[in-house]
Amino acid sequence: LKEMSNRWTNIDPYFEEISSLFTTNSTTEQLLSEATPTLISMLRATMTNGAFIILSDHPDSPNKHEAIYFRDYDPYLNDGLNKDLTCLIGPANVCHEMDISFDSQWRTSFIRGEGNGAFYEKPASKSTLSTNASLLGYWSKPFKLTENDVDIITYTVPLFDANEKFRGVLGIEVALSSFIDYLPGPDLLSRDSISYLIGYKQNDHTKMTPLITNGALQNRILYSDT
């Protein structure tokens, strides 16, 4: 997908702006408030379903993270007033400042648990390898942020401050259902087109689990030739 390489992952300019906001004098809420306009600009430019900053571990709990996370259920509709956005995670005051409604699943911080943590843990674990965040980008497998959430895929990079210290992750979200819009069956055959399939190989590398299908292929397990 051209969107995946040319638009969805094109977050470097916003990374630099957000990185520069980390100062010793800022509180977490001030930082997230100051970063919000840039984060919204990133969400608009990438035309994804979500954009977020998740900060490193909370001092009181290793699995609790201060964060700001905005979601756009229809990125093709933009009213210019942020009325189309919802605040999924973040301080209430920050969401009020931007006049963004609270999502039905809104919470003040991100609680990392089994099944929803890889999109933070993977780039965080590689943050010592390089301070060039674009080299450490991570595409997640589909997951739910919370139990009742929609299936999403995320792209995240480690977030460093101006002193190259790891401070969290920056990323975007694409709803799994949105991929269908980018997979028109007629692109394969002009007539009686079959389908598209996006999948991943299991640990034994002998079979592929479909994630998204569009067309005749439905709920099948494909086996590789190797």
N, C-alpha and C positions, 0 to 999 in steps of 0.2 A: 504494500500500500504506500503510495506516495505521501499520503497524509501522515503516516507513521514516522517517516524519515524526514520529511520536509516541514511539517507543521507541528505535530504533536510533541516532538522532542526538541523543538526550537525554543529552548528556555534560557539559553546562556545570557542574553541581555538582562533578563529579569533576575537571574541569579546574582549578577554583579550588583545590581541596585539593592537587593535584599541583604546581601553579604555586608554591604557598607553600613547597614543600620545597627549592627551589633556594637554597642558601646558599654563601657562599665557603668555608666550612669543610668542606663535605661532599665526600667522594670520589664518583666515579660509582657505585661499587658500593653505598655507603651510600644515595645518592639512590634508586637503583632498589629497594633493599631497603625503604626507608621508603615508597615509592610503591606497592609491591606490594599491600598490603591494599586500598587505594583502587581500584587497577586491577581487582582481582578483584571488588570490589563493583560496579564499572561493568560488568564482564562479566556478572554475575548480573542486574543491573537491566535491561540492554539485551536480554538473552536472545539474544545473538549467538554466533557460533562462535569469536570471538577478540577479544582486547583487547591493546593494545600501546602502549609508549612507545619511540620511536626518537629518540635524541639527535642533535644536530648533528654535523657531520663530525668524525671522529677526527683528532687532530693529526698522526698518523703516516701517514694514508691518507685522501684525500678521499672515497673510496667506502666506507669502513668506518665503521660506526656502532655505538656501544654502545647496547644496547636490552634491553627485557624484553618478552616476547611470550608470552601464554598462550592456549591453544586448548582449546575445549570442543566435542567432536565431537557431543554431544547436549545442547543447553542445556536441554532439558526434564527432564533427570535431574540432580538436585542432591543429593548425599549430605551436604552440610554440612561435609565434612572435606577438600574439594578433591581427593578421590581421582579425580574424574571429569575433572580438568584435566590437561593436559600442558604442559610448558615447551618452547616451540618455539625461543626465543632468550633468552639471558640468562646471567648469571654462575652458575656451578654452586652457589656458596654460597647465593645468593638462593633458588634452587629448592629446595635442601635445607632451608632455614629454614622454608619453607612446606609441606614434605613433599609436593611436587608432582613427579610422575614426569617424566622426560625424554622428549620426543617422539622417535620414531625418526630424525627429521631435525634434532635439537637441535644448536645451535651457540652459541658464546659471544657472537657479535656479528652484526649484519646487514651483509652485503656487497651493496652496491647495484650492479647491473649493467644491461645492456640488457634491457629487457622487464619488470623488476621494480622499477623506480625511481620511476615516475610518482606513486605514492601518497605518496611522501615529497617529491619534487621540486616537484610542483604547489603544495601549500600552502606549502612553504618559499619558493618564488619570489614568493608574494604576501604574505609576512609583513611587508613594509614598507608595505603599503597601509593596514593598520588593526591595532590591538591588540585589537579585538573578534574573537576567533577564530571565533565562530559565523557571521560574515559571510564567512569564507574557507574554509568546509568544501568538501571535494572528494570526489565519488564516483568511484571508479576504474572503468575497464573491467575485465572479467575477466582475471586473470593468475595465474601460478603464482609463489609466493614463491621456490621452488627448482625445479629441473628435474623432480623426481619428486613434487612436491606436488600437492594437489588444486587445482582452479580456485576462485578466491575473488574477491569484490568487497570493497573497503574504503571506509570513510568516515574521512577524516583532517582534522584542523585543526592550524594552527600552535600550538606550545606556547611560551608566554612565561613568564618568571619574574616575580617581584614588581616588578621594575624595568622591565618591558615589553620585555625583551631576548629575542630569539628563541633558543630552546634546543632545538628539535626538533619532533616531531609527536606527537600523541595520536590514537588511532583505534580503530576496531572492524573486525572482519572478518565477512563472511557467506559461507559456502560456497555456490557457485553451485547445487549440488544442493538446498540448503535452500530456495531460492526456490520450488521445486515445491510445497512444503507450503503455501505461501501463495497458490497459484493453482489452486483447485479448479474444474475445468471446469463443473460444474453451476451455478456462479454466473452463467454467461453465458446458458445455456438450461436449462430444467428437464428437457428431454429431448433426447437426441441432441446434446449440447453439442459444439462444435467444438474450440476451444483458446484458450489465452492465448499471447501472444508479447511478450517484452521484447527490444528491439533498439536499435541505434544507427545513425545515418546516417554514411556514409563521407565523405571529404573533399570529394567532388564534390556531396554533398547530393542525389544522385539515386536512391540505393538504400539500403535498410536491411538490415543484417546481423543476423539473429536471434541472440540470446544464449541465451534460454531459451524453450522451447515446452512446452506441456502439452496434449496432445490430438492432433488430426489433422495439424497443421502440423509438419512435420519437415524440417529441412535445406533450407529454401527461402530464396531471396533475394527480398525484396519490393521493388518499385519504387514510389516515391512519385508522386503526380500532378503534382508541380512540376518 
